[in-house]
């Protein structure tokens, strides 16, 4: 395994461990010591509910709720931090904060808790980012997310009471927007060999022309007759020329004396 891949895995596991440690710690403290942490959920359009933008993803109602979110968070955040390592933390913070704010703005009453909004944000970003980028590896990640979590799409609709569909929708919307806004950042598509060869050939041609131009400038600064690179002359000029080649650069030059063509002259 490459060192870069090991670092990606390390970063992903470190982030996952920190976040899951916090949500499980909050859950266990509430269950064991009877702390009433659930009251700090996201309460839409209520001033006291603003704190929920920061705290609601860390709170869960019961063991089934937190376990379901743990499994999904582990998988999707692993994808995010491995394949989008350079922008993963930015994506997480935007989904966490902007998703919470959007929920506070559009939610319909209640006290919303749980990390499912963040999970929906991850799933949405991973799916659409792979589609918008010209990268086959990331497209495979999109297909994997669609295969594993395609059924999540139904839960952005109000189909079951007691489930925060607004939180799901908020996270999904933010994830989609981020996939558009950040599509030029993060991992780049790996070039095929034939593309690399074309780029190299183009660079070599540019270098040869630059060397030719430098040679011409130096020649003319010495007050000698004009030189032109073969193939780059003015088509409206008639040239009497002598061709020679600079052995050091491989550039062929033409020693010319030029005059404008007579347009009325017949061939």
N, C-alpha and C positions, 0 to 999 in steps of 0.2 A: 504493500500500500504506500502511495506517495505521501510525503510529509505534509503537503498541502491538504490532502484529503483527511489525514489524521487530525490536523488542526481544525478543519471544518467540523469533524465529528466531535472533537473536544468542545468547541464553542457551542455547538448545538446542545450537547448533553449538559453543559454548565448552565446555559440559559434555562433549559427545561427543568433541571433540578432546582434552581432558584425559584422559579415561578410556582412549580408544583409544591415545593416546600412551604411557600407562603400560604397558598390556598388550603393545603392540608393542615398546616399549623393553625390557621384561623378556624377551620372546621373543628379540629380536635379540642382547641381551647374552649370553643363555644359548647361542645358536647360535654366535656369533662367538668368545666368550671361554671357552666351556665351563663356565660357572657351573652348578652343580647346584641350580637354584632349584626344580625340581619336587619336591624332597624336602619342601618346605614346604607341601604340599597339606593338605587336610582329612582327617585320619585319625580316623574315628568312634570315640568313647569311649576315646581314648587321650590322656593328658595332653599328650604332645608334639605331638599333632594339633590342639590348641586354636588354635595360631597360624594354622592353615589357615582359620579363620573369617575372618581378615583378609586372608590372602594367596592363598588358592586361586582366587578369581575372576580373579586377575591372571596366572595361569600356564596355559600351554597345551602340549599334547604335541607338535604338529607344525603345519606350515603349513596343512593342510586344516582342522584344528581351529580355529585362531585366525581364519582367513579366514571360515569359516562363522559364527562368533560375532560377527565384526566387522560383517558385513552385517546380521544380525538386530538387533544392539545399536544400530546406527546408525538403523534404521527405528523400532524401538519406543521408544527413548529420545527420538527426535525427536518422536514422538506425545505422549509423556509430558510433555516440557518445553514443548511448544507449547500443548497443550490443558489441561494441569493445572499451569500454571507456578507458581502460588502454593504448591502442596504437593508439587511434583515432587521436590525435594531430600529432603524428609521421607520420601516413598515410597521413593526410592532407598536411603537409609540403612537404613530398616527392612528392606527386602528383602535388602540386602547382609548385614547383621549377623544379623537373626533367621533368615533363610534358612540362613546358614552354621551357626548354632547348632543349628537343627533338623536339619540334615544330620548334624552331629556326634553328635546324640542318636539318630537313627534309622538312620544308615547301617550297612551290613553290610560291615565290613572295607574293605580297599583304601586307596588314596591318591587322593582325589577332587580334580581340578583343572578349571579352566575357568569362563568367565563364563556358562555356559548356565543355571545356577540363577537368576542375576539376570535373564536374558532371559525365562525362564519366569515369574518374578515380575512383570515388566513386562507380559507378554502377558496374564496372569491378571488383574492389576489393571485394565488398560485395557478388557478385555472385560466384566468384571463391573461396574466402576464406571459404564460407560455404560448398563448395564441397570438398575442401582439408582437412577440419577438421572433425574429428570423433565426430560431435556434432549435434544432431537432431534439436535443436533450431536454430542454425546458418544455417542449411540446409533449414529450413523453411523460413529464411530471404532471402536466395538465390532464392527460388521459388517465393517469393513475389516480389523481384526485377525483376526477369524474366517476371512475369505476368504484372507488371506495366510498365516496361521500355524495354521489349524485342525488341520493334521496333527500339530502338536506334542503333542497330547493323548496320542498313542500312546506317546510316549517317557517318560511318567511311569510306565510299566509295565516290568517286567524282561523285555523281549523280545529284547535283544541283549547278550551278555556284553561287558564292557569299557566300557559306557556308564553313566554315573552317573544312573540313573533316580531314585535317592533324592534327588540334588541337584535334579533337575527337579521332583520332587514337592514338595520343601521350598519351593522358590521359588514354585511355583504356589499352595500352601496359604497362604503368607504374603501373596501378592498378593491372593488372595480375601478374606482376613481384613481387610486394609487397605481394600479396596473397600467393605466394610461399615462399618468403624470410622470412616472418613473421608468417608462419603457426605454429611455435612452441611457439609464443608469444600471449599474450592476453587471452581471455576466454578459460577455459578448459571444457572438456566434463564432465557433471555430471555423477557419477557412479550409476549404478543400485544397489538395495539393496543386490542382490546375489553377486555382485562384492565386495561390502563393506564387506560382511560376509566372503568371501574367503580371502580377505586381512587381516581381523582381525584374522582369524584362522591361517593363515600363520605366522603372527606376534607372536601369542601366542605360536606356536610350536617353533619358533626361540628363544623366551624368555625362554622356558622350557629347550631347549638344551643348551642355554648359562648358565642357572643356574646349569645344570648338569655338564657342563665343569668346572665351577668355584668350584663346590663341589669336583670334581675329583682332580683338581689341589691342593686344600687345603688338601685333604686326603693324596695325594702323598708327599706333602711337609712335612707332619708329619712323613714320613718314614714308612707308613703302606703299606701292600700288595696292588697291583694294583686293581683298580675298573674299571668296564666298564658299560656303559649304555646299557640296554638290546636292542638288535636289531642292535647295531653298532659294534659288534665284528668282528674280522678277520675270514673269512670263512675257512681259512687254519689252524685254531687253534682248538684243542680239549680242552674244558674247563670243569673243575670240579668246580661247582659254587654253591653259596648260594645267593638267591634273598632276597632283603629287600627294603623298600620304605621310602623315606624321606617325612615325613608327611607335612612339611612346604611348600615344592614345588610341591609335588605330583609326583616327579620323582622316577621311580623304578631303583634300582642299582643292579648289580650282583658282589658279592665278589668272585673273580676267582683265580684259579691257572691254567696257560695255558701251553700248549706244542704244537709244530708243528705237524700237521697230517703227518702220514707216507703214502706217495702216493701209496706205494705197498701193503698197508694193505687192506685186503678184509673185506667188511662189513659183 
